[in-house]
Amino acid sequence: MIVELNGFICHGNIGSKARSLVDLHRNGFKVPTSVALDTKEFINATNSIKDKINLLLDRIKFDNIEIISKQIKMLFESVKLSDTTLEELDKYIREDEEYILRCSIDGVDENYSYAGLFPIKKGVKKNNIAENIIEFYKSIYSYNSLYYMVKNDIDYSSVAPAIIIQREIKTNILGHVSTINPISLNSTEITIQISSNNNYENYCYNYMEDEFKEED
């Protein structure tokens, strides 16, 4: 199922990151046009190789992660998106736009920074979006991802990614917002970093004290 993230209804099976985009839009922030392929799309796409993946994962240990990763990735050569999914995508993806693909995962994200292991794909166009989605699914079984799951004793069967497809905005100025201060871990402080031509400005807003300051 393809879910619009610029509406006001927050659907299930789209992961915490995608739900955050819905919340931002609902609260008045200007969010670039976005949709998400929900976790069911991943389950359907990989259904034909699921048993083989599970057999390989049952044998995984720290000393064979690289081999298992390569073997699973080879299985993805037979994976394709369904015609129904491609037809649905065609309604949302424009020929004259470029898109960013990001991972959004439920369950694991609540306790680990798991989704941060996956690359953000930029400059994706309509003519290559299907292959980029498959590459994203494949990255779930990269060496880094499998190592992280083994190290943190994560249940592989619980991992099913949703993919955010967001219109790419070309800009010379970028910003990053943390809703908890990543340095002090103060939950009442929001930090903002603005970058332009390798110059950075850092700000901190404490909403309990209504104090806004610039930081070095």
C-alpha positions as CSV (number, residue, x, y, z in Angstrom):
1,M,0.0,0.0,0.0
2,I,1.2,3.5,-0.8
3,V,0.4,6.1,1.8
4,E,0.3,9.9,1.4
5,L,2.3,11.6,4.1
6,N,0.9,15.1,3.4
7,G,-2.5,14.3,4.8
8,F,-3.8,14.4,8.4
9,I,-4.4,10.6,8.9
10,C,-1.6,8.6,10.3
11,H,-1.6,5.1,9.0
12,G,0.0,2.0,10.5
13,N,2.8,0.0,8.9
14,I,4.8,3.1,7.7
15,G,7.4,3.3,10.5
16,S,8.1,6.0,13.0
17,K,10.0,8.3,10.6
18,A,7.1,8.5,8.2
19,R,4.6,9.1,10.9
20,S,6.8,12.0,12.1
21,L,6.4,13.6,8.6
22,V,2.6,13.3,9.0
23,D,2.8,14.9,12.4
24,L,4.9,17.8,11.0
25,H,2.5,18.4,8.2
26,R,-0.5,18.2,10.6
27,N,1.2,20.9,12.8
28,G,1.7,23.3,10.0
29,F,5.3,22.6,8.9
30,K,6.0,22.8,5.1
31,V,6.8,19.2,4.3
32,P,7.9,18.3,0.7
33,T,5.4,16.1,-1.0
34,S,5.9,12.6,0.4
35,V,4.5,9.1,0.1
36,A,5.5,5.9,1.8
37,L,5.5,2.3,0.7
38,D,4.3,0.5,3.8
39,T,5.9,-2.6,5.3
40,K,3.4,-4.9,3.5
41,E,5.1,-3.9,0.2
42,F,8.4,-5.3,1.5
43,I,6.7,-8.4,2.8
44,N,4.9,-9.0,-0.5
45,A,8.0,-8.3,-2.6
46,T,10.2,-10.7,-0.6
47,N,7.6,-13.4,0.0
48,S,9.2,-15.7,-2.7
49,I,12.6,-15.7,-1.0
50,K,11.5,-15.4,2.6
51,D,12.1,-19.1,3.5
52,K,15.6,-19.0,2.0
53,I,16.5,-15.8,3.8
54,N,15.3,-17.3,7.1
55,L,17.4,-20.5,6.6
56,L,20.5,-18.3,6.0
57,L,19.7,-16.1,9.0
58,D,19.3,-19.1,11.3
59,R,23.0,-19.9,10.7
60,I,24.3,-16.4,11.2
61,K,27.2,-15.8,13.7
62,F,29.7,-13.0,14.1
63,D,32.3,-14.8,12.0
64,N,30.1,-15.5,8.9
65,I,28.0,-12.2,8.7
66,E,29.8,-11.1,5.5
67,I,29.1,-14.5,3.7
68,I,25.5,-14.6,4.8
69,S,25.0,-11.0,3.7
70,K,26.3,-11.8,0.2
71,Q,24.2,-14.9,-0.1
72,I,21.0,-13.0,0.8
73,K,21.7,-10.2,-1.6
74,M,22.1,-12.7,-4.4
75,L,18.5,-13.9,-3.7
76,F,17.3,-10.4,-4.5
77,E,18.1,-10.8,-8.2
78,S,14.7,-12.4,-8.5
79,V,12.8,-9.8,-6.5
80,K,10.5,-7.4,-8.4
81,L,7.7,-5.0,-7.4
82,S,4.2,-6.1,-8.3
83,D,2.4,-4.6,-11.3
84,T,-0.1,-3.2,-8.8
85,T,2.6,-1.4,-6.9
86,L,4.1,0.0,-10.0
87,E,0.7,1.3,-11.2
88,E,0.2,3.0,-7.8
89,L,3.6,4.6,-7.9
90,D,2.9,6.0,-11.3
91,K,0.1,8.1,-9.8
92,Y,2.5,9.8,-7.4
93,I,5.9,10.0,-9.1
94,R,6.4,12.7,-11.8
95,E,8.8,12.6,-14.7
96,D,10.1,16.1,-14.1
97,E,10.9,15.6,-10.4
98,E,13.7,14.0,-8.5
99,Y,13.1,12.2,-5.2
100,I,14.8,11.1,-2.0
101,L,14.4,7.6,-0.6
102,R,14.7,7.0,3.2
103,C,14.1,4.1,5.5
104,S,11.3,4.1,8.1
105,I,11.1,1.1,10.5
106,D,8.8,0.3,13.4
107,G,9.7,-1.5,16.6
108,V,13.5,-1.5,16.2
109,D,13.6,2.3,15.9
110,E,12.1,2.7,19.4
111,N,15.2,1.2,21.1
112,Y,18.0,1.5,18.6
113,S,19.3,3.9,15.9
114,Y,18.8,1.1,13.4
115,A,17.3,3.1,10.5
116,G,20.4,5.3,10.6
117,L,22.4,2.4,9.1
118,F,20.7,2.8,5.8
119,P,21.8,5.2,3.0
120,I,19.6,8.1,1.9
121,K,19.2,7.8,-1.9
122,K,19.1,11.2,-3.6
123,G,18.3,12.2,-7.2
124,V,16.0,9.2,-7.8
125,K,13.9,9.6,-11.0
126,K,10.8,8.0,-12.2
127,N,12.6,5.7,-14.7
128,N,14.8,4.2,-12.0
129,I,12.7,4.3,-8.9
130,A,11.7,0.6,-8.9
131,E,15.3,-0.6,-9.0
132,N,16.3,1.9,-6.2
133,I,13.5,0.5,-4.0
134,I,14.7,-3.0,-4.5
135,E,18.3,-1.9,-3.7
136,F,16.8,-0.3,-0.5
137,Y,15.2,-3.6,0.5
138,K,18.5,-5.4,-0.2
139,S,20.3,-3.0,2.2
140,I,18.3,-4.4,5.1
141,Y,20.7,-7.4,4.8
142,S,24.0,-5.4,4.4
143,Y,26.9,-6.4,6.6
144,N,26.5,-3.4,8.9
145,S,22.8,-4.1,9.3
146,L,23.3,-7.8,10.1
147,Y,26.1,-7.0,12.5
148,Y,24.0,-4.5,14.3
149,M,21.1,-7.0,14.6
150,V,23.4,-9.8,15.9
151,K,25.2,-7.5,18.4
152,N,21.9,-6.1,19.8
153,D,20.1,-9.5,19.7
154,I,17.3,-8.1,17.4
155,D,14.7,-10.5,16.1
156,Y,15.1,-10.6,12.4
157,S,11.5,-11.5,11.8
158,S,10.4,-8.2,13.4
159,V,12.3,-6.1,10.8
160,A,10.2,-4.9,7.9
161,P,11.0,-1.5,6.4
162,A,8.7,1.1,4.9
163,I,10.3,3.4,2.4
164,I,9.7,7.2,2.3
165,I,9.6,8.7,-1.2
166,Q,10.0,12.5,-0.8
167,R,10.3,15.2,-3.5
168,E,13.8,16.5,-3.4
169,I,14.2,20.2,-2.8
170,K,17.3,21.8,-4.3
171,T,18.8,24.4,-1.9
172,N,22.1,25.9,-0.9
173,I,21.0,26.1,2.7
174,L,20.3,23.0,4.8
175,G,19.1,22.7,8.4
176,H,19.0,19.9,11.0
177,V,16.7,20.0,14.0
178,S,17.0,17.7,17.1
179,T,14.0,17.7,19.4
180,I,16.3,16.6,22.3
181,N,19.6,18.3,22.8
182,P,22.1,15.6,21.6
183,I,24.9,16.9,23.7
184,S,23.3,17.5,27.1
185,L,20.4,15.1,26.5
186,N,18.1,17.9,27.9
187,S,14.6,17.0,26.7
188,T,13.4,20.6,27.0
189,E,15.9,21.9,24.5
190,I,15.6,21.9,20.8
191,T,18.8,22.4,18.8
192,I,19.0,23.7,15.3
193,Q,22.0,23.6,12.9
194,I,22.0,25.6,9.7
195,S,24.7,25.0,7.1
196,S,25.6,27.0,4.0
197,N,28.8,26.6,2.0
198,N,30.5,24.7,4.8
199,N,29.6,27.5,7.3
200,Y,27.6,26.4,10.3
201,E,25.3,28.3,12.7
202,N,24.1,26.5,15.9
203,Y,21.1,27.5,17.9
204,C,19.4,26.2,21.0
205,Y,15.8,26.9,22.2
206,N,14.6,25.9,25.7
207,Y,10.9,25.9,25.4
208,M,10.3,25.6,29.2
209,E,12.2,28.8,29.8
210,D,11.4,30.4,26.4
211,E,15.1,31.1,25.9
212,F,16.7,31.1,22.4
213,K,20.5,31.4,22.1
214,E,23.2,31.0,19.5
215,E,26.0,28.5,20.4
216,D,29.6,28.0,19.3
